[in-house]
Amino acid sequence: MERLNQRTNFILSSVFVIFTFTTTAQNLELNTNGLYNAELLDNIFRGHFENVDIKRDDSDFIQIYANYLRNYGKRCDDALPSSKVMIMDDVCNKWRVEYNGYGAEINRYCIRYIKEPSGFYARKDLYEAQLELEKFLGINYLGELVSEMNTGNAIGFSVDKIHKSKALLYDMSHILNINSCDSPAIRRLEENLRAFALNEKPIVMAEESKYTAMKKTGGPTGSHDYTKLIDDLVSDQSRTWAFNRYQRGSISGLNILSNDNQGRPTAIKANYLYKGFGGDSRGWVKITFSNGLPNGIYFFDFPNNRKTPSSTIVASYAEGEYGN
């Protein structure tokens, strides 16, 4: 009887452990509020790679991956395993310098790099995946750059790269402010970042991203404070601007350019004020909508460059927080 009771208790304990593990695994939540790339990171975290709109060898993804490892090494060294490895930096060891007819330097190119220790560490398996990504980037980056330069908007793309880089740096630092270094959600994000990098199968969560869900449901109907919505979207974008400084609350001349068959806007244009090199200046911004939700931002200085609205702000709009 005693053996039977022990066996019963063991089985019950095992079932409890399995149930607890399964429940915990499915209830993981990664906090992505306020991140520029909230939707992308949430889909990677959930293993829903079919909803990720970049490729594993895109320069944007290598920035996300490399910046995450570096920031984790800076902020969370105590949470790294004893098998951690040093992150190495590429440092130029030989330059090719060009001069004009007067002997003044006009350009220089690095023709040889060497590896030097960065002083920061990473998980061995995660860093090895980064090295694989760098091999892909070396093959594809030049083609991607040439393609962008041939669009006739090379300056716009250069500025856009600066904005994206600043946004990615912010995200990879801030995500460790709003999630603890050793949280199960961060561990899951890391596992799926690595899987995405190596083109492996992810750990898939049953629950879809709230950002995916809101796109299926679509935007709200009725009256909304579009002035505040645009103010919030532009203010969020302006955090990555290199030179100009947006004047919060300066949205004016709002004009709904078109509506869908439910009366929801498909395009809105408005003016705003900013401080530039020449002092106070005025520009315009156009917001486009898809299925009733903001899906593109275009500014007057580079009108062909589509910027992605903050997923957090779009989610708030979808939930009716801008309703009148």
Salt bridges, closest charged atoms under 4 A:
GLU29 OE1 - ARG46 NH2 3.00
GLU39 OE2 - LYS215 NZ 2.66
ASP42 OD2 - ARG46 NE 3.04
ASP60 OD2 - LYS164 NZ 3.55
ASP77 OD1 - LYS84 NZ 3.15
ASP89 OD1 - ARG70 NH2 2.27
ASP90 OD1 - LYS115 NZ 2.89
GLU105 OE2 - ARG108 NE 2.73
ASP125 OD2 - ARG123 NH2 2.67
ASP125 OD2 - ARG194 NE 3.88
GLU128 OE2 - LYS124 NZ 2.47
GLU132 OE2 - LYS135 NZ 3.49
GLU134 OE1 - LYS115 NZ 3.87
GLU144 OE2 - LYS161 NZ 3.38
GLU148 OE2 - LYS161 NZ 3.55
ASP160 OD1 - LYS307 NZ 2.56
GLU190 OE1 - ARG123 NH1 3.04
GLU190 OE1 - ARG187 NH2 3.02
GLU191 OE2 - ARG123 NH2 2.86
GLU200 OE1 - ARG194 NH1 3.49
GLU208 OE1 - LYS216 NZ 2.85
ASP231 OD2 - ARG248 NE 2.99
ASP232 OD2 - LYS228 NZ 3.01
ASP232 OD1 - ARG248 NH2 2.25
ASP236 OD1 - ARG239 NH2 2.59
ASP260 OD2 - ARG264 NE 2.90
ASP280 OD1 - LYS275 NZ 2.70
